Amino acid sequence: MKRIILILLTTGLLTACGGGSSKTAKNMDPHGDYDLQEETDDARIVNEVIADEDDFKVVVISVKHTDIGPTQGENQAKIYVENKTDREISLGMTDVFVDGVEMDEYDFYNVLDANEIDTEILRTFDFDGDLPEMEDSLSFILTVSDYETHDTLSTYEVNLDF
């Protein structure tokens, strides 16, 4: 009898703790041309639309922290972008915050040809070794511009809580 109870408790704990993002991904429909099932087990599925305009679409697919990177590790946010226009656009970010901490070192800049779809990674680094692990929030300002004229087409203030 003790053995049966132990097996049931163990099964219940494994069910409650296991699966994480992949189980969540099975219950979600992607907001673009990407497969949520392809996200790694250590990624937190976000699947949140940042912009869905006539001219472009931007979705944060997932976020994760990795210990592999140029210093003490890096945070990564996978971002899906659709350019629905007949011109090149560029996307850039400023004022990047992870868990309320401003990131001075980050990498995100993308140029899309006319009617192109792409997935890009926002990477945040901390060369001082105090990198927060992106457990609670991510915020940034996303600017979409015409690549040739540099005219700003749209700006989005993004605040994501996990």
N, C-alpha and C positions, 0 to 999 in steps of 0.2 A: 504494500500500500504506500509506504514511504517513497519507494522507487517511482511509482506512477505519479505521485504528487510532485516529486522532483523533476520528472520529465515534463509535466505540464507547465510548471513554473519556468523551467529553462526554455521551453518552446515559446511561452508567452513573452519572456524577456527578449529573446532573439527576434521575435516578430516586431516588438515595439522598438527595438534599437536598430535593427538592420534595414538595409534597402535604401534609406535616406532619399537622396535626390532621384534615383532611378524610379522608385515607386511613385514619387510625386510627378515625375516627367510623364509617366504612363497616363496620368489623369489630366494632362494639359494638352491643348492643341497649340502648335507653334503659330506665331503671328507673322510668319514669313516662310521663305524657302530654306528651312533648316530642320534637322531632326534632333529633337530633344533627347532621344534615346542614345545618341552618340556622345553625350556629355560624360566626362569621367566621373567616377564614383566620389571623388573628393570635391567636385564642383557643386555649388548651391544653385539650383535652378531658380532663375528670377522670372524670365519670360514676360517682361514688362515693356509695353509700347511707350516710347519716349515721344515719338512724333509719327503721325500718319496723315500726311498732307497730300495734296494733288501732285506735288513735285517730288517728294521723297518720304521714306519710311525709315525709322530707327527703332530698334528693339534691343534692350539689354537681355541677352540670353541667359548668362550664368556668371557667377563670380567664384573665385577660389584663391586661397593662399597657398603658395608653394615654398618650400625651403630651397628650391633650386633657383638661382638667379645670380646676378653680378656681385651681390654682397651677402646679406643675411637672409635673402629670399626676396620674393616679390608677390604682389597681389595682381590678379588678372581678372578683367571683366571682358567677357566675349560679347561683342556688339555686332548686330546684323544691320546692314544698311542697303536700302534700295534707292537708286537714282532713277526717278521716273521721267526725267526731263531729257531734252535733246542736246544738252550741253554738259561740260565737265563741271563737277562740283567738288569742293574740298570740305572736309570736316575737321574741326580742331576742338580741343578742350582747354579750359582754364579753370582755375579755382577748384582743383581736385581735392576732396577730403575723404579720408577713410576712417570710419569710426570717430568722426569729429576732429581728426588730426589732419592739418593741411599737408599735402604732399608736394614738396618742392621738386622732387625728381619723379617724373612720369613720362610716358611715351604714348602718344596717340595723335596721329595725323593720317588722314586717308584722302585720296583723290579717286573719284569714280568717273569713268567715262559715261557718255550718254546711255541711258537705259541699262546701266550695269548694276549687278547685285554682288555684294561682297560681305565677308565677315572679318572684322578687325579685332585686335586685342588691345585694350587699355592696360598698360603695365605701370604699376607704381613701385618705386624702389625707395630705399632709405639707406644712404651710404654711411649714416651715423650708427646704424644698428638698432634703431628703435621703431621698426616698422610694425604698425598695428596689423592684425591678421584679418581684417575685413570680416568681422563677425556680426556687426550690428548695422552698419550703414555705408553708403557710398553716395557722394554728391559731387556734381561738377556742372560747369556751364558749357554747353555744346553749341558751337557756332557752325552754321552751314553757309558756305560762300560760293559765289561764282568763281571758278578757278582762273579764268582769263582776266576778268575785271576786278577781282577781289571784293566785289560788292557783297555785303552781308545779305543773305536771303532770309535767314531766320536764326533766332537765338533761343535756346531752351535752358531753363534752370531745372536741373534734375536732382531730386532728393529721393533716394531709395532707402527704405528701412527693411531689414530682413527679419 
